[in-house]
């Protein structure tokens, strides 16, 4: 097992940790969970999380990647592109080229790099019609991981994330259980002993009438505000700073 003395997490809401409640009014998320486990093996372990909700790949490349290069950590995670893929006219081939350039720069520092595929969106009403676009981009991510010797966290194959019990009410962000499963998968990829990520949910019966009420509530409370922000050209992350902007010891 390779020991990591420092870890910098880059990305958007997924890596920031929405919607996994943490302490001090901040979200926890899979990256914090991974950092906590890595710190258990090294009291001097340092961690930064530069991810901010709503960020597009170009913003992450321009704002977060150079900061990570300057920090020169042992391990960098980069999960980005999901917000771009939801926008009309997004070209996954062009998006992948931008990701590849960022990965090349991070690998040039000598850091190990973690890349991610997303979850298969076939069960998500908002993203189902864009499934082909997502699949193309995540095939590119696999190729980039192979080309530059990165570690790949394949969420597409995680059946436990296909269940709504791993997701929060907005159906776009994982809940505590979802982030726990992702953290377990990341640590498995890193070869670090942790929990099993193969979640098998117990069977449950869904009342069709209750499902229709939940769908209507989701449209009213989550989908409409999300579409309104896109029409205004605003983001939920506008004006927000990273929760851990500096590479500092875990617990600080």
DOMARBA-131714 format. One line per 5 residues: number of its first residue (from 1); for each residue z, x, y of C-alpha. Coordinates in steps of 0.2 Angstrom, whole numbers, plus 5000, padded with zeros to 4 digits. Layout:
residues N
NUM = Z/X/Y  ... .
end
This chain:
residues 252
1 = 5000/5000/5000  4995/5007/5017  5009/5007/5030  5004/5001/5048  5014/5007/5062 .
6 = 5006/4996/5075  4995/4980/5076  4985/4972/5090  4979/4954/5088  4964/4948/5097 .
11 = 4956/4930/5099  4959/4913/5104  4971/4898/5100  4971/4902/5081  4978/4919/5084 .
16 = 4989/4914/5099  4997/4903/5086  4994/4885/5091  5002/4873/5084  5016/4883/5075 .
21 = 5032/4881/5085  5041/4897/5089  5055/4902/5100  5057/4903/5119  5044/4889/5121 .
26 = 5030/4900/5113  5020/4897/5098  5023/4908/5083  5007/4908/5072  5000/4918/5058 .
31 = 4999/4935/5068  5017/4934/5073  5022/4931/5054  5011/4946/5049  5019/4957/5062 .
36 = 5037/4951/5056  5033/4956/5038  5025/4973/5043  5040/4977/5054  5051/4974/5039 .
41 = 5044/4990/5032  5045/5001/5048  5059/4999/5061  5047/5008/5074  5033/4995/5071 .
46 = 5024/4989/5087  5014/4974/5090  5004/4966/5104  4995/4949/5104  4982/4947/5117 .
51 = 4975/4930/5111  4973/4916/5123  4968/4898/5119  4951/4892/5123  4943/4910/5125 .
56 = 4925/4912/5121  4919/4928/5112  4911/4936/5128  4928/4934/5136  4938/4941/5122 .
61 = 4925/4956/5121  4927/4959/5140  4945/4957/5142  4954/4960/5125  4944/4972/5116 .
66 = 4945/4986/5129  4964/4984/5130  4965/4986/5111  4954/5001/5112  4966/5009/5125 .
71 = 4981/5005/5114  4974/5014/5099  4984/5004/5086  4983/5007/5067  4977/4989/5064 .
76 = 4967/4976/5075  4963/4958/5070  4948/4950/5078  4945/4932/5076  4933/4924/5088 .
81 = 4917/4913/5090  4924/4896/5085  4925/4890/5103  4907/4896/5106  4900/4888/5090 .
86 = 4906/4871/5096  4896/4872/5112  4878/4865/5113  4864/4878/5111  4875/4891/5104 .
91 = 4865/4904/5093  4875/4911/5079  4864/4926/5077  4866/4931/5095  4885/4928/5094 .
96 = 4886/4939/5079  4877/4953/5088  4891/4953/5101  4904/4953/5088  4896/4968/5079 .
101 = 4896/4978/5095  4915/4974/5098  4919/4979/5080  4909/4995/5081  4920/5000/5096 .
106 = 4936/4995/5088  4932/5005/5072  4927/5020/5082  4945/5022/5087  4950/5024/5068 .
111 = 4959/5007/5067  4958/4996/5052  4950/4980/5058  4953/4962/5051  4939/4950/5052 .
116 = 4940/4931/5048  4928/4918/5042  4934/4900/5047  4938/4885/5037  4924/4875/5030 .
121 = 4922/4861/5043  4915/4848/5031  4931/4838/5032  4932/4839/5051  4924/4824/5060 .
126 = 4921/4834/5076  4913/4849/5067  4905/4842/5052  4888/4841/5060  4889/4859/5065 .
131 = 4893/4865/5047  4876/4875/5045  4879/4884/5062  4897/4889/5056  4890/4895/5039 .
136 = 4877/4906/5047  4890/4914/5058  4902/4917/5045  4889/4925/5034  4886/4937/5048 .
141 = 4905/4940/5049  4904/4945/5030  4890/4957/5034  4898/4965/5048  4914/4967/5038 .
146 = 4904/4976/5025  4894/4986/5037  4909/4993/5047  4921/4994/5033  4933/4980/5039 .
151 = 4945/4970/5029  4939/4951/5028  4951/4936/5028  4940/4922/5020  4947/4906/5025 .
156 = 4932/4897/5019  4938/4899/5001  4956/4893/5005  4957/4876/4997  4975/4874/5004 .
161 = 4968/4873/5021  4956/4859/5017  4970/4847/5017  4976/4838/5033  4994/4842/5029 .
166 = 4990/4860/5034  4984/4854/5052  4992/4847/5067  4989/4830/5075  4974/4837/5085 .
171 = 4965/4842/5069  4958/4858/5078  4974/4869/5076  4984/4872/5060  5003/4868/5059 .
176 = 5017/4878/5053  5011/4876/5035  4993/4881/5039  4999/4897/5049  5010/4902/5034 .
181 = 4996/4901/5022  4985/4911/5033  4998/4924/5035  5000/4925/5017  4981/4928/5014 .
186 = 4981/4941/5028  4995/4951/5020  4987/4949/5003  4971/4957/5010  4982/4971/5017 .
191 = 4990/4973/5000  5007/4969/5007  5019/4959/4995  5022/4941/5003  5021/4923/4998 .
196 = 5006/4916/4988  4992/4908/4998  4986/4897/4984  4993/4881/4990  4991/4866/4979 .
201 = 4996/4850/4988  5004/4835/4979  4993/4820/4977  4995/4806/4990  4988/4789/4993 .
206 = 4980/4785/5010  4980/4768/5017  4962/4764/5024  4970/4754/5038  4982/4767/5043 .
211 = 4968/4780/5042  4958/4770/5055  4973/4768/5066  4976/4787/5065  4957/4791/5069 .
216 = 4957/4779/5084  4973/4788/5091  4965/4805/5088  4950/4800/5098  4960/4793/5112 .
221 = 4973/4807/5113  4964/4823/5108  4945/4821/5107  4942/4812/5124  4953/4825/5133 .
226 = 4944/4840/5124  4926/4833/5129  4932/4830/5147  4937/4848/5148  4920/4854/5142 .
231 = 4911/4842/5154  4922/4850/5169  4919/4867/5162  4938/4871/5161  4948/4878/5147 .
236 = 4965/4874/5140  4968/4893/5142  4964/4894/5161  4977/4904/5170  4987/4908/5154 .
241 = 4992/4926/5151  4994/4933/5133  5011/4931/5125  5013/4949/5120  5002/4959/5132 .
246 = 5010/4976/5128  5011/4986/5112  5030/4985/5109  5043/4985/5095  5044/4969/5085 .
251 = 5059/4958/5092  5057/4964/5110 .
end
